[in-house]
Structures are given as structure tokens and as C-alpha cells.
Amino acid sequence: MGWICNEENVKDFLRKLQAILKSGNEKTALYIVKKNKKGDRTHEFMSIYNIDSKIVYEELLKLDISNYSYTDYDDNHLLKMKQFGSSVKCLAM
């Protein structure tokens, strides 16, 4: 989490996300990485809780701007008290 987006950025991101998802289905428009590094437990978590790509796909389609919550800058102790998110562009741009 190295970015902070305003409400318009989030709306734009959600529009793009939904366009991608609606261009196919849970098998063609969504790829969930099984494991990309040591300690990654995404697939394990999904298996334990019986979550499949269809569930993730449907939940992503449900997201809208009502799920947006503004969060102000925070301090990240790993960055020696530098303002967190101040130098990284928003992914929705």
C-alpha cells in the first residue's frame, strides 16, 4: 500500500476493473496467481475457505464507490517516518 487515491481516481479504477471483468468471465477475465514467492498463501487460504475464482470475480464486480473510504497519509516506520504514499502514483491513473 504505497499510494493514496482520491474518490475520482477510485471511480476511474473501478470503471476500468469492471470493463475488464465484463469482457469475459471468471476464467477468461481474471487470473489469480497461485504462488509467486516463498510464503505466499493465497491459494492455500482459498482452498481452506472454499473460495474459487467465480466467488472472487463476483465480489470484484460488486465493488462500487460506496466501498471507498478516504484514508489520510500515515507514517511507515520502515521508511524512517517519511510520509507514506507521498511519492508513489495512484494505480488507478
C-alpha positions as CSV (number, residue, x, y, z in Angstrom):
1,M,0.0,0.0,0.0
2,G,2.2,2.8,-1.2
3,W,-0.4,5.1,-2.8
4,I,-3.4,7.2,-1.9
5,C,-6.1,7.9,-4.4
6,N,-8.9,10.4,-4.3
7,E,-12.5,9.4,-5.0
8,E,-12.3,10.3,-8.7
9,N,-9.3,8.0,-9.1
10,V,-11.1,5.2,-7.4
11,K,-14.2,5.7,-9.6
12,D,-11.9,5.5,-12.7
13,F,-10.1,2.4,-11.4
14,L,-13.5,0.7,-10.7
15,R,-14.8,1.5,-14.2
16,K,-11.6,0.0,-15.7
17,L,-11.7,-3.0,-13.5
18,Q,-15.4,-3.7,-14.3
19,A,-14.8,-3.3,-18.0
20,I,-12.0,-5.9,-17.9
21,L,-14.1,-8.3,-15.8
22,K,-17.2,-7.9,-18.0
23,S,-15.1,-8.5,-21.1
24,G,-15.0,-12.2,-20.2
25,N,-15.9,-14.4,-17.3
26,E,-14.2,-15.7,-14.1
27,K,-11.9,-17.9,-16.2
28,T,-11.0,-15.6,-19.0
29,A,-11.0,-12.1,-17.4
30,L,-9.5,-12.9,-14.0
31,Y,-6.2,-14.6,-13.2
32,I,-5.4,-15.4,-9.6
33,V,-1.7,-16.1,-9.1
34,K,-1.3,-19.5,-7.3
35,K,2.1,-18.7,-5.8
36,N,4.7,-16.2,-6.7
37,K,7.1,-16.2,-3.8
38,K,8.0,-18.1,-0.7
39,G,5.4,-17.7,2.0
40,D,2.6,-16.8,-0.4
41,R,-0.5,-18.5,1.0
42,T,-3.2,-17.1,-1.3
43,H,-4.0,-20.5,-2.9
44,E,-3.8,-22.2,0.5
45,F,-6.3,-19.7,2.0
46,M,-8.6,-20.0,-0.9
47,S,-8.6,-23.8,-0.6
48,I,-9.2,-23.8,3.2
49,Y,-12.2,-21.5,2.8
50,N,-13.5,-23.0,-0.4
51,I,-13.0,-19.7,-2.4
52,D,-12.8,-20.1,-6.1
53,S,-12.2,-17.6,-9.0
54,K,-16.0,-17.3,-9.5
55,I,-16.5,-16.0,-6.0
56,V,-13.6,-13.5,-6.3
57,Y,-14.9,-12.4,-9.8
58,E,-18.5,-11.8,-8.4
59,E,-17.2,-9.9,-5.4
60,L,-15.0,-7.7,-7.6
61,L,-18.0,-6.9,-9.8
62,K,-19.9,-5.8,-6.7
63,L,-17.4,-3.1,-5.7
64,D,-18.6,0.4,-6.2
65,I,-17.7,3.9,-4.9
66,S,-19.7,3.2,-1.8
67,N,-16.8,0.9,-0.8
68,Y,-14.5,3.9,-1.0
69,S,-13.1,5.3,2.3
70,Y,-10.6,8.2,2.3
71,T,-7.5,7.4,4.4
72,D,-5.1,10.1,5.1
73,Y,-1.3,9.8,4.8
74,D,0.2,7.6,7.5
75,D,3.7,7.1,8.8
76,N,5.6,3.9,7.8
77,H,8.2,3.0,10.4
78,L,10.2,1.1,7.7
79,L,10.6,4.3,5.8
80,K,12.1,6.2,8.8
81,M,9.0,8.3,9.4
82,K,8.7,9.5,5.8
83,Q,5.2,10.3,4.7
84,F,3.7,7.0,3.5
85,G,2.4,7.2,-0.1
86,S,3.7,10.6,-0.8
87,S,5.9,9.7,-3.8
88,V,4.1,6.9,-5.5
89,K,1.4,7.4,-8.2
90,C,-2.0,6.1,-7.8
91,L,-2.6,2.8,-9.6
92,A,-5.9,4.0,-11.0
93,M,-4.2,6.7,-13.0
